[in-house]
Structures are given as C-alpha cells and as structure tokens.
C-alpha cells in the first residue's frame, strides 16, 4: 500500500506526476491513494481545478481507457494553500499514514529583482519547510523536486551529490561562496539542504530528485504538449511577441540580431513526461537519495538559438559582447532591455555537463528520448499555440 501526497499538481511537472501515478493505480500496478493539496483560485475551486486536469483534451492518451469518475476514486483533495495547512488538515491526513510526500510545488522566476527574491523565498523555501513541519511524523519519505541548476555556476562534470552526507549520515553544512545565476537557483539549493537537515534531525527519510530544463512531451501522445512555455522557450516567446507587436518597417530593418551567447555550451533539456516517469519510478526506491534527471543528449546553444530565430524569419548572430546602444536595431534594443538580463547567464558559460550512467546500473527503467532530434517539432508546436496554454482547436 503506497499513499502519496502530491503538491504542485496544477503545474507543468506536477500534473504529469499525477497522470503517471493514476496510470499505475488505475491499472492495478500500485495500491493506495493520492492526496492532492490544491488551492482554489480565480479559475475555480480546488475540485474544479483537479477535474479540469482529468478532462483536459491534452492529458496522456493512456488515461483514455479509464472513466474520470474511476480516476477520481483514487484521489482525495485538500483545498488549501500549502502555507495554510492547519491541524484540521492533518487530522484528515492521519487516515493515510506513512505518506510518500512528493513536493513538486514551487516558483520558477529567473530574474534577480526584489519581487523575484520575495516570491521564490516564500514559494520555494518557506512553504517547503512549513509543509515538513505540518506533516511531521505522518511522512514515510519526503521527496523534494529540485532542479539540476541548483548546482549554480560550475564547470566540468556535475554529479548527483549536491548535498554532502558524511559516513556517519550527518548532513554537512551548506556550502558558502558558490556563485548562482539568480535567486531561484540559490534558494532551490538552500531549500534542498534545509530539507535534508530537518529530516535528519527528525529521523525522516528524504530524497531529492532534480529534473533538468523541461520541454513538451516526447513519450506519451499527444506529443509536444506542455502547459506553460517557459525557461528556454522564453527566447522564442520573446521573438514571437516582438514580431506580433512591431510594425513591418521595424521588422524589415532587422538585418542582424546579435545575441550574447557561447555556441560551445549546451542546455540539458528533458521531456516533461520523461521527468515525471522517472520521478514515479524513483520516489519509493530506497537506494536513491539524490538523483539528477538529465539527458545524455544536451541541446547545443549554437544550434538552438539560431534555429529558434530563423524559424520565425529572423537572423541570429552569436556574439561575445552586446552591441553599443546607438548601434542596436529595434529588435536588439528590445531584447537587451527586456529579456537578456536572465537569458544571457544561461546562454553563456561555464562549460559543464551532468554525469549520467551509461549502463544498466541506472536506478530506473525509463527509455530516454533525444530532445535534439525533436526540437523542430517541439518549437513548431509552441509557435502554433502562440506560446500560451494549449487549447483544443
């Protein structure tokens, strides 16, 4: 019997973790129950938001054989925000002891302004620690969904062990002096370290699973779906919206688009369904404490940026330094005013790669997909849907 409490279910990754869990419970491969913490918002009540995920035209086709009512029978919904959990909610959760808690909720803001700092501190750090304190002894294992980019600005090979644990099982102090691109990366790293430290103190089993950058589905039909086009998609969204809002004369005058970037580096990108499937394969695995969910086929910046620009009829010139303001065309000026502040740090060094086992010792049995081979289809899908939440045509 495996009861799972899942947060962040309405997010990009969280909904796919739910879909994967439902596939296993509905097929009889697993026995247990799924508890979802969902806050009501302007789009509907907590129950309405969950039902919208199950009635969604873009849900994986493997769920089509099960009636929604049957899928809902595996779900209990707690209608609240994580930081509003109370003792009354805990009483309900006592019916599902020894919980595997998959904490996928969080905020991805990659800018470095004060608003981003406050938001990622609250959503990624404070709410995580609140959840741990509220659930306490109900937890069988606390699975924190982090990010590979919590490694910060590092060169060379990056392995899974961001958190150093001594031979005696003690969590070593949070490392100081490590540079990060933004508040988001730093606070994700600090949060996972705090989770490990808290769980060690309270004798709670813990696990940190870190997906790389996420793209649309490449395993489960309908392919290419993703609920929100962010991170590397932001470059394409910027270009798409600029073309939509500019006049023809400005567009015609763009003879070059000089983007500060390093063609030698690559982004590690994985499909959202691959990430969810690996998480579900690993959350109950006793042999895994930390694991980076990455691709063996990173996507080179030298391919990705020119492709995204050229597909929209725009040039892309990769340069080491930005052009002088007085020499910028309208596109360059807009880019360096609005977008480059956080994008440039991901499009330049340092050169690094994530360690990934090449043999059968890898602790899950999920076949990889080469994102680079499908990048054109992924990007065409995003453009077709105007970089917005896909809707049924």
LINUR-V249810 format. One record per pair of residues at least 12 apart in sequence whose C-alpha atoms are under 10 Angstrom apart, sorted by the first residue. I is the first residue (numbers start at 1). J is the second residue. D is the distance in whole Angstrom. If there is no record, write none. Layout:
# LINUR-V249810
{{I J D} {I J D}}
This chain:
# LINUR-V249810
{{1 30 7} {1 31 5} {1 32 5} {1 33 8} {1 96 10} {1 98 10} {2 25 10} {2 30 7} {2 31 6} {2 32 5} {2 33 7} {2 34 9} {2 96 9} {2 97 10} {2 98 8} {2 99 7} {2 100 7} {2 140 10} {2 284 9} {3 30 10} {3 31 8} {3 32 5} {3 33 5} {3 34 6} {3 35 8} {3 74 10} {3 95 10} {3 96 6} {3 97 8} {3 98 7} {3 99 5} {3 100 6} {3 101 9} {3 140 9} {4 18 10} {4 21 9} {4 32 8} {4 33 6} {4 34 5} {4 35 6} {4 36 9} {4 75 10} {4 96 9} {4 97 10} {4 98 9} {4 99 6} {4 100 5} {4 101 6} {4 102 7} {4 139 10} {4 140 10} {4 141 10} {4 283 10} {5 33 8} {5 34 6} {5 35 5} {5 36 6} {5 37 8} {5 75 10} {5 76 9} {5 77 10} {5 93 9} {5 96 9} {5 99 6} {5 100 6} {5 101 5} {5 102 6} {5 103 8} {5 139 9} {5 142 10} {6 18 8} {6 21 10} {6 34 7} {6 35 6} {6 36 5} {6 37 7} {6 38 9} {6 99 10} {6 100 8} {6 101 6} {6 102 5} {6 103 6} {6 104 7} {6 105 9} {6 143 10} {7 35 9} {7 36 6} {7 37 6} {7 38 7} {7 81 10} {7 82 8} {7 101 8} {7 102 7} {7 103 5} {7 104 5} {7 105 5} {7 106 9} {7 131 10} {8 36 8} {8 37 8} {8 38 7} {8 39 10} {8 82 10} {8 102 9} {8 103 7} {8 104 5} {8 105 4} {8 106 7} {8 107 10} {9 36 7} {9 37 8} {9 38 7} {9 49 9} {9 50 8} {9 53 9} {9 103 9} {9 104 7} {9 105 7} {10 36 10} {10 37 10} {10 38 8} {10 39 10} {10 46 10} {10 49 7} {10 50 7} {10 52 9} {10 53 8} {10 104 10} {10 105 9} {10 227 9} {11 104 8} {11 105 7} {11 106 9} {11 107 10} {11 226 10} {11 227 8} {11 228 8} {12 104 10} {12 105 10} {12 214 9} {12 215 10} {12 216 9} {12 226 7} {12 227 6} {12 228 6} {12 229 9} {12 230 10} {12 272 8} {13 104 7} {13 105 9} {13 145 10} {13 211 10} {13 214 8} {13 226 9} {13 227 9} {13 228 10} {13 271 10} {13 272 6} {13 273 8} {13 275 8} {13 276 7} {14 102 9} {14 103 9} {14 104 6} {14 105 7} {14 106 10} {14 145 10} {14 272 10} {14 276 8} {15 50 9} {15 53 7} {15 54 9} {15 59 9} {15 104 10} {15 227 9} {15 272 10} {15 273 10} {15 276 9} {16 53 10} {16 59 9} {16 60 9} {16 217 10} {16 226 10} {16 272 7} {16 273 6} {16 274 9} {16 275 9} {16 276 6} {16 277 8} {16 280 10} {17 102 9} {17 104 9} {17 272 9} {17 273 8} {17 274 10} {17 275 8} {17 276 5} {17 277 7} {17 278 9} {17 279 7} {17 280 7} {18 34 8} {18 36 9} {18 53 9} {18 54 10} {18 75 10} {18 276 8} {18 280 9} {19 53 9} {19 54 8} {19 59 8} {19 60 7} {19 62 9} {19 63 8} {19 71 10} {19 273 9} {19 276 9} {19 277 9} {20 60 9} {20 62 10} {20 63 9} {20 273 8} {20 276 7} {20 277 6} {20 278 10} {20 279 9} {20 280 7} {20 281 10} {21 33 9} {21 34 8} {21 74 10} {21 276 9} {21 277 9} {21 280 7} {21 281 10} {22 34 8} {22 63 8} {22 66 10} {22 70 10} {22 71 7} {22 72 9} {22 74 8} {22 75 9} {23 60 10} {23 62 7} {23 63 7} {23 66 9} {23 71 9} {24 280 9} {25 71 9} {25 74 7} {26 63 9} {26 65 10} {26 66 7} {26 67 10} {26 70 8} {26 71 7} {26 72 10} {26 73 9} {26 74 8} {27 63 10} {27 65 10} {27 66 9} {31 74 9} {32 74 8} {32 75 10} {32 96 9} {33 73 9} {33 74 5} {33 75 6} {33 76 8} {33 96 8} {33 99 10} {34 72 9} {34 73 9} {34 74 6} {34 75 5} {34 76 6} {34 77 9} {34 96 9} {34 99 10} {34 100 10} {34 101 10} {35 74 8} {35 75 6} {35 76 5} {35 77 6} {35 78 7} {35 93 8} {35 96 9} {35 99 9} {35 101 9} {36 50 9} {36 75 7} {36 76 6} {36 77 5} {36 78 6} {36 79 8} {36 80 10} {37 76 9} {37 77 6} {37 78 5} {37 79 6} {37 80 6} {37 81 7} {37 82 7} {37 85 9} {37 89 10} {37 105 10} {38 50 8} {38 77 7} {38 78 6} {38 79 5} {38 80 6} {38 81 6} {38 82 8} {38 105 10} {39 77 10} {39 78 8} {39 79 5} {39 80 4} {39 81 5} {39 82 8} {39 84 9} {40 79 7} {40 80 7} {40 81 8} {41 81 10} {45 79 8} {45 80 10} {46 77 7} {46 78 8} {46 79 5} {46 80 8} {46 81 10} {47 76 9} {47 77 7} {47 78 9} {47 79 8} {50 72 9} {50 75 10} {50 77 8} {51 68 8} {51 69 10} {51 71 10} {51 72 8} {54 67 10} {54 68 6} {54 69 10} {54 71 8} {54 72 9} {55 67 10} {55 68 7} {56 391 9} {56 392 9} {57 222 9} {57 390 9} {57 391 8} {57 392 7} {58 221 8} {58 222 6} {58 223 9} {58 224 10} {58 225 7} {58 226 9} {58 227 9} {58 390 8} {58 391 8} {58 392 8} {59 220 9} {59 221 8} {59 222 8} {59 225 9} {60 217 9} {60 219 10} {60 220 6} {60 221 6} {60 222 6} {60 223 9} {60 225 9} {60 273 9} {61 220 7} {61 221 6} {61 222 7} {61 223 10} {62 220 8} {62 221 8} {62 222 10} {76 92 10} {76 93 10} {78 92 9} {78 93 9} {81 127 9} {82 105 9} {82 123 9} {82 126 10} {82 127 6} {82 128 8} {82 130 8} {82 131 7} {82 134 10} {83 122 9} {83 123 9} {83 126 8} {83 127 5} {83 128 9} {83 129 9} {83 130 6} {83 131 7} {83 134 9} {84 127 9} {84 130 9} {84 131 9} {84 134 10} {85 127 10} {85 130 8} {85 131 8} {85 134 7} {85 135 9} {86 134 7} {86 135 10} {87 134 8} {87 135 9} {89 134 9} {89 135 9} {90 134 7} {90 135 7} {90 136 10} {90 138 9} {93 135 8} {93 138 8} {94 135 9} {94 137 10} {94 138 7} {95 138 10} {96 138 8} {96 139 10} {97 137 9} {97 138 5} {97 139 7} {97 140 8} {98 137 8} {98 138 6} {98 139 5} {98 140 4} {98 141 8} {99 135 9} {99 137 9} {99 138 6} {99 139 5} {99 140 5} {99 141 7} {99 142 8} {100 138 9} {100 139 6} {100 140 5} {100 141 5} {100 142 6} {100 143 7} {100 205 10} {100 206 10} {100 283 8} {100 284 8} {101 131 10} {101 132 9} {101 135 9} {101 138 9} {101 139 7} {101 140 8} {101 141 6} {101 142 5} {101 143 6} {101 144 8} {101 206 9} {101 207 10} {101 283 9} {102 141 8} {102 142 6} {102 143 5} {102 144 6} {102 145 7} {102 207 9} {102 208 10} {102 209 10} {102 279 9} {102 280 9} {102 283 8} {103 128 8} {103 131 9} {103 132 10} {103 142 8} {103 143 6} {103 144 5} {103 145 6} {103 146 9} {103 208 10} {104 124 10} {104 128 10} {104 143 9} {104 144 7} {104 145 5} {104 146 8} {104 209 10} {105 123 8} {105 124 8} {105 127 9} {105 128 9} {105 144 9} {105 145 8} {105 146 10} {106 119 10} {106 120 8} {106 121 10} {106 122 9} {106 123 5} {106 124 5} {106 125 9} {106 127 9} {106 128 9} {106 145 9} {106 146 9} {106 184 10} {106 188 9} {107 119 7} {107 120 6} {107 121 9} {107 122 9} {107 123 6} {107 124 6} {107 125 10} {107 184 8} {107 188 10} {108 120 7} {108 123 9} {108 124 9} {108 183 10} {108 184 7} {108 185 9} {108 188 10} {108 230 9} {108 231 9} {109 182 9} {109 183 8} {109 184 6} {109 185 9} {109 230 10} {109 231 9} {109 342 10} {110 181 8} {110 182 6} {110 183 7} {110 184 6} {110 185 8} {110 231 8} {110 341 9} {110 342 6} {110 343 8} {111 181 9} {111 182 6} {111 183 8} {111 184 8} {111 339 9} {111 341 7} {111 342 6} {111 343 9} {112 181 9} {112 182 6} {112 183 6} {112 184 8} {112 341 9} {112 342 8} {113 182 9} {113 183 9} {114 183 9} {116 182 9} {116 183 7} {116 184 8} {117 182 9} {117 183 6} {117 184 8} {117 187 9} {118 183 9} {119 183 10} {119 184 9} {120 183 7} {120 184 6} {120 185 9} {120 186 10} {120 187 7} {120 188 9} {121 183 8} {121 184 8} {121 186 10} {121 187 7} {121 188 9} {121 190 10} {121 191 9} {122 187 10} {123 187 10} {124 146 9} {124 184 8} {124 187 7} {124 188 7} {124 189 10} {124 190 10} {124 191 7} {124 192 10} {125 187 7} {125 188 7} {125 189 10} {125 190 8} {125 191 5} {125 192 9} {125 194 9} {125 195 9} {126 191 9} {127 191 10} {128 144 9} {128 191 8} {128 192 9} {128 194 9} {128 195 8} {129 191 8} {129 192 10} {129 194 8} {129 195 7} {129 198 9} {132 195 8} {132 198 8} {132 199 8} {132 204 10} {133 198 9} {133 199 10} {133 202 10} {136 199 9} {136 202 8} {136 203 10} {136 204 8} {137 202 8} {137 203 9} {137 204 8} {138 204 10} {139 199 10} {139 204 7} {139 205 8} {139 206 9} {140 204 7} {140 205 7} {140 206 9} {140 284 10} {141 199 9} {141 204 7} {141 205 5} {141 206 5} {141 207 7} {141 283 8} {141 284 8} {141 286 10} {142 195 8} {142 196 9} {142 199 8} {142 204 7} {142 205 6} {142 206 5} {142 207 6} {142 208 8} {142 283 9} {143 192 10} {143 195 9} {143 205 9} {143 206 6} {143 207 5} {143 208 6} {143 209 7} {143 279 9} {143 282 10} {143 283 7} {143 284 9} {143 289 9} {143 290 10} {144 188 10} {144 191 9} {144 192 7} {144 195 8} {144 196 9} {144 206 8} {144 207 6} {144 208 5} {144 209 6} {144 210 8} {144 283 10} {144 290 10} {145 188 9} {145 192 9} {145 207 9} {145 208 6} {145 209 5} {145 210 6} {145 211 8} {145 279 9} {146 185 9} {146 188 6} {146 189 8} {146 191 9} {146 192 7} {146 208 7} {146 209 6} {146 210 5} {146 211 7} {146 212 9} {146 290 10} {146 291 10} {146 292 9} {147 184 10} {147 185 8} {147 188 7} {147 189 8} {147 192 10} {147 208 9} {147 209 8} {147 210 4} {147 211 5} {147 212 6} {147 213 8} {147 292 8} {147 293 9} {148 160 9} {148 162 9} {148 185 9} {148 188 10} {148 189 9} {148 209 9} {148 210 5} {148 211 6} {148 212 5} {148 213 8} {148 268 9} {148 291 9} {148 292 6} {148 293 8} {148 294 8} {148 354 8} {149 180 9} {149 181 9} {149 184 9} {149 185 6} {149 186 9} {149 188 9} {149 189 9} {149 210 8} {149 211 9} {149 212 7} {149 213 8} {149 268 10} {149 292 10} {149 346 10} {150 162 8} {150 180 8} {150 181 9} {150 182 10} {150 184 8} {150 185 5} {150 186 6} {150 187 8} {150 188 6} {150 189 5} {150 190 9} {150 191 10} {150 192 9} {150 210 9} {150 212 10} {151 178 9} {151 179 9} {151 180 8} {151 181 10} {151 185 8} {151 186 8} {151 188 9} {151 189 7} {152 178 7} {152 179 6} {152 180 4} {152 181 6} {152 182 9} {152 185 6} {152 186 7} {152 189 9} {152 350 10} {153 178 7} {153 179 6} {153 180 5} {153 181 7} {153 185 10} {153 345 9} {153 346 10} {153 349 8} {153 350 7} {153 351 9} {153 352 9} {154 178 8} {154 179 8} {154 180 9} {154 349 9} {154 350 6} {154 351 8} {154 352 7} {154 353 9} {155 349 8} {155 350 5} {155 351 5} {155 352 5} {155 353 8} {156 350 8} {156 351 6} {156 352 4} {156 353 6} {156 354 8} {156 355 10} {157 351 9} {157 352 6} {157 353 5} {157 354 6} {157 355 6} {157 356 10} {158 292 9} {158 352 7} {158 353 6} {158 354 5} {158 355 6} {158 356 9} {159 290 10} {159 291 9} {159 292 8} {159 353 9} {159 354 6} {159 355 5} {159 356 8} {160 208 9} {160 209 9} {160 210 9} {160 289 9} {160 290 6} {160 291 5} {160 292 6} {160 293 9} {160 354 8} {160 355 8} {160 356 9} {161 208 10} {161 289 9} {161 290 6} {161 291 8} {161 292 9} {162 174 10} {162 175 10} {162 189 8} {162 192 9} {162 193 8} {162 208 10} {162 290 8} {162 291 9} {162 292 10} {163 175 9} {163 189 9} {163 190 10} {163 192 8} {163 193 6} {163 194 10} {163 196 8} {163 197 10} {163 208 9} {163 289 10} {163 290 8} {164 193 9} {164 196 10} {165 196 9} {165 197 10} {169 200 8} {170 196 9} {170 197 8} {170 200 7} {170 201 9} {171 193 8} {171 194 10} {171 196 7} {171 197 6} {171 198 10} {171 199 10} {171 200 7} {171 201 10} {172 193 9} {172 196 10} {172 197 9} {173 193 8} {173 194 10} {173 197 9} {174 189 9} {174 190 7} {174 192 10} {174 193 7} {174 194 8} {174 197 10} {175 189 10} {175 190 9} {175 193 10} {180 345 10} {181 342 8} {181 343 10} {181 344 10} {181 345 6} {181 346 8} {182 342 8} {182 345 9} {192 206 10} {192 207 9} {192 208 7} {192 209 10} {193 208 9} {195 207 9} {195 208 9} {196 208 9} {196 289 10} {205 286 9} {205 289 9} {206 283 10} {206 286 10} {206 288 10} {206 289 7} {206 290 9} {207 282 9} {207 283 8} {207 284 9} {207 285 9} {207 286 9} {207 287 10} {207 288 7} {207 289 5} {207 290 6} {207 291 8} {208 279 10} {208 283 9} {208 288 9} {208 289 6} {208 290 5} {208 291 7} {208 292 9} {209 275 10} {209 278 9} {209 279 7} {209 282 8} {209 283 8} {209 288 9} {209 289 8} {209 290 6} {209 291 5} {209 292 6} {209 293 7} {210 275 9} {210 279 9} {210 290 8} {210 291 6} {210 292 5} {210 293 6} {210 294 8} {211 268 9} {211 269 9} {211 270 8} {211 271 10} {211 272 9} {211 274 10} {211 275 6} {211 276 9} {211 278 9} {211 279 9} {211 291 9} {211 292 6} {211 293 5} {211 294 6} {211 295 10} {212 267 9} {212 268 6} {212 269 6} {212 270 6} {212 271 9} {212 272 10} {212 275 8} {212 292 7} {212 293 6} {212 294 5} {212 295 8} {212 354 9} {213 230 9} {213 231 7} {213 232 8} {213 267 8} {213 268 6} {213 269 5} {213 270 6} {213 271 9} {213 272 9} {213 275 10} {213 293 10} {213 294 9} {213 295 10} {214 226 9} {214 229 9} {214 230 9} {214 231 8} {214 232 9} {214 233 10} {214 268 9} {214 269 6} {214 270 5} {214 271 6} {214 272 6} {214 273 9} {214 274 9} {214 275 8} {214 294 10} {215 227 10} {215 228 9} {215 229 8} {215 230 9} {215 231 9} {215 232 9} {215 233 8} {215 269 7} {215 270 6} {215 271 5} {215 272 6} {215 273 9} {215 274 10} {215 275 10} {215 371 8} {215 375 9} {215 378 8} {215 379 10} {216 228 9} {216 229 9} {216 269 10} {216 270 8} {216 271 5} {216 272 6} {216 273 8} {216 274 10} {216 371 10} {216 375 10} {216 377 10} {216 378 7} {216 379 9} {216 381 9} {216 382 9} {217 270 9} {217 271 5} {217 272 5} {217 273 5} {217 274 8} {217 275 10} {217 369 10} {217 371 10} {217 378 9} {218 270 9} {218 271 6} {218 272 8} {218 273 7} {218 274 8} {218 368 10} {218 369 7} {218 370 9} {218 371 8} {218 374 8} {218 377 10} {218 378 9} {219 271 8} {219 272 9} {219 273 6} {219 274 7} {219 277 10} {219 367 9} {219 368 9} {219 369 8} {220 271 10} {220 272 10} {220 273 7} {220 274 9} {221 273 10} {223 271 10} {223 273 10} {223 377 9} {223 378 9} {223 381 9} {224 271 8} {224 272 9} {224 273 10} {224 374 9} {224 375 10} {224 377 7} {224 378 5} {224 379 9} {224 380 9} {224 381 7} {224 382 8} {225 271 10} {225 272 9} {225 273 9} {225 378 8} {225 381 8} {225 382 9} {225 385 10} {225 389 9} {225 390 8} {226 271 9} {226 272 7} {226 273 9} {226 378 10} {226 381 10} {226 382 9} {226 387 10} {226 388 9} {226 389 8} {226 390 8} {227 272 10} {227 387 10} {227 388 8} {227 389 5} {227 390 7} {227 391 10} {228 382 9} {228 387 8} {228 388 7} {228 389 6} {228 390 8} {229 379 10} {229 382 7} {229 385 10} {229 386 9} {229 387 6} {229 388 7} {229 389 8} {229 390 10} {230 387 9} {230 388 10} {231 342 10} {231 343 9} {231 346 10} {232 267 9} {232 269 9} {232 304 9} {232 305 9} {232 343 8} {232 346 9} {232 347 10} {233 308 9} {233 378 10} {233 379 8} {233 382 8} {233 383 10} {233 387 8} {234 339 9} {234 343 8} {234 387 9} {235 304 10} {235 305 8} {235 308 8} {235 309 9} {235 335 9} {235 339 8} {235 340 9} {235 343 8} {236 305 9} {236 307 10} {236 308 6} {236 309 7} {236 311 9} {236 312 9} {236 379 8} {236 382 9} {236 383 8} {236 386 10} {236 387 8} {237 308 10} {237 382 8} {237 383 8} {237 386 8} {237 387 6} {237 388 9} {238 331 10} {238 334 9} {238 335 8} {238 338 9} {238 339 7} {238 387 10} {239 308 9} {239 309 7} {239 312 8} {239 314 9} {239 331 8} {239 334 10} {239 335 9} {240 308 10} {240 309 9} {240 312 7} {240 383 8} {240 386 8} {240 387 8} {241 386 9} {241 387 9} {242 330 10} {242 331 7} {242 334 8} {242 335 9} {243 312 9} {243 313 10} {243 314 9} {243 331 9} {246 330 9} {246 331 9} {250 329 8} {250 330 6} {250 331 8} {251 313 10} {251 314 9} {251 329 9} {251 330 8} {251 331 8} {252 314 10} {253 329 7} {253 330 8} {253 331 9} {254 314 8} {254 315 8} {254 328 10} {254 329 6} {254 330 7} {254 331 7} {254 332 9} {255 314 8} {255 315 7} {255 316 9} {255 329 8} {255 331 10} {256 314 8} {256 315 5} {256 316 6} {256 317 7} {256 328 9} {256 329 8} {256 331 9} {256 332 9} {257 306 10} {257 309 9} {257 314 8} {257 315 6} {257 316 5} {257 317 6} {257 318 8} {257 319 10} {257 323 10} {257 328 9} {257 329 8} {257 330 10} {257 331 7} {257 332 6} {257 333 10} {257 335 9} {258 315 9} {258 316 6} {258 317 5} {258 318 6} {258 319 6} {258 320 9} {258 321 9} {258 322 7} {258 323 7} {258 328 9} {258 329 10} {258 331 9} {258 332 7} {258 335 10} {258 336 10} {259 305 9} {259 306 10} {259 316 7} {259 317 6} {259 318 5} {259 319 6} {259 320 8} {259 321 8} {259 322 7} {259 323 9} {259 332 8} {259 335 9} {259 336 9} {259 340 9} {259 343 10} {259 344 8} {259 347 9} {260 317 8} {260 318 6} {260 319 5} {260 320 5} {260 321 6} {260 322 6} {260 323 9} {260 336 10} {260 340 8} {260 343 9} {260 344 6} {260 345 9} {260 347 7} {260 348 7} {261 301 8} {261 302 8} {261 305 9} {261 317 9} {261 318 6} {261 319 6} {261 320 6} {261 321 8} {261 322 10} {261 343 9} {261 344 7} {261 345 9} {261 346 8} {261 347 5} {261 348 5} {261 349 8} {262 300 9} {262 301 7} {262 302 7} {262 318 7} {262 319 8} {262 320 7} {262 344 9} {262 346 9} {262 347 6} {262 348 5} {262 349 7} {262 350 9} {262 351 9} {263 300 7} {263 301 5} {263 302 4} {263 303 8} {263 304 9} {263 305 9} {263 306 10} {263 318 7} {263 319 9} {263 347 8} {263 348 8} {263 349 10} {264 300 7} {264 301 7} {264 302 7} {264 303 10} {264 347 10} {264 348 9} {264 349 9} {264 350 10} {264 351 8} {265 298 9} {265 299 9} {265 300 6} {265 301 6} {265 302 8} {265 346 9} {265 347 8} {265 348 7} {265 349 7} {265 350 8} {265 351 6} {265 352 8} {265 353 9} {266 297 9} {266 298 6} {266 299 5} {266 300 4} {266 301 5} {266 302 8} {266 303 9} {266 304 9} {266 346 9} {266 347 8} {266 348 9} {266 349 9} {266 351 8} {266 352 8} {266 353 8} {267 295 10} {267 297 9} {267 298 6} {267 299 5} {267 300 6} {267 301 7} {267 304 9} {267 346 8} {267 347 8} {267 352 10} {267 353 9} {268 293 10} {268 294 6} {268 295 6} {268 296 8} {268 297 7} {268 298 5} {268 299 6} {268 300 9} {268 353 8} {268 354 8} {268 371 9} {269 293 10} {269 294 7} {269 295 7} {269 296 10} {269 297 8} {269 298 6} {269 299 7} {269 370 9} {269 371 7} {269 372 9} {270 293 8} {270 294 6} {270 295 6} {270 296 10} {270 297 9} {270 298 9} {270 299 10} {270 368 9} {270 369 8} {270 370 8} {270 371 7} {270 372 10} {271 294 10} {271 295 9} {271 368 9} {271 369 8} {271 370 9} {271 371 7} {271 378 10} {274 293 9} {274 294 10} {274 295 10} {274 366 7} {274 367 8} {274 368 7} {274 369 8} {275 293 7} {275 294 8} {275 295 10} {275 366 9} {276 293 10} {277 364 9} {277 365 9} {277 366 7} {277 367 10} {278 291 10} {278 293 7} {278 363 9} {278 364 7} {278 365 8} {278 366 6} {278 367 10} {279 291 9} {279 293 8} {279 364 9} {280 364 10} {281 363 9} {281 364 6} {281 365 8} {281 366 8} {282 363 7} {282 364 7} {282 365 10} {285 363 8} {285 364 9} {287 363 8} {288 363 8} {291 356 10} {291 363 9} {292 354 8} {292 355 8} {292 356 8} {293 354 9} {293 355 10} {293 356 9} {294 353 10} {294 354 7} {294 355 8} {294 356 7} {294 368 9} {295 353 10} {295 354 8} {295 355 9} {295 356 8} {295 368 7} {295 369 8} {295 370 8} {295 371 8} {296 353 9} {296 354 8} {296 355 9} {296 356 7} {296 357 9} {296 358 9} {296 368 8} {296 369 9} {296 370 8} {296 371 10} {297 368 9} {297 369 9} {297 370 6} {297 371 7} {297 372 7} {297 373 9} {298 353 8} {298 354 9} {298 370 9} {298 371 8} {298 372 8} {299 370 9} {299 371 7} {299 372 6} {299 373 10} {299 375 9} {300 347 10} {300 372 9} {301 318 10} {301 346 9} {301 347 7} {301 348 9} {302 317 10} {302 318 8} {302 347 9} {303 372 9} {304 372 9} {304 375 8} {304 376 9} {304 379 10} {305 317 9} {305 318 9} {305 347 9} {306 318 8} {307 375 9} {307 376 8} {307 379 9} {308 375 10} {308 376 9} {308 379 7} {308 380 9} {308 383 10} {311 376 9} {311 379 9} {311 380 8} {311 383 10} {312 380 10} {312 383 9} {314 331 10} {318 347 10} {320 348 9} {322 336 8} {322 340 10} {323 336 9}}
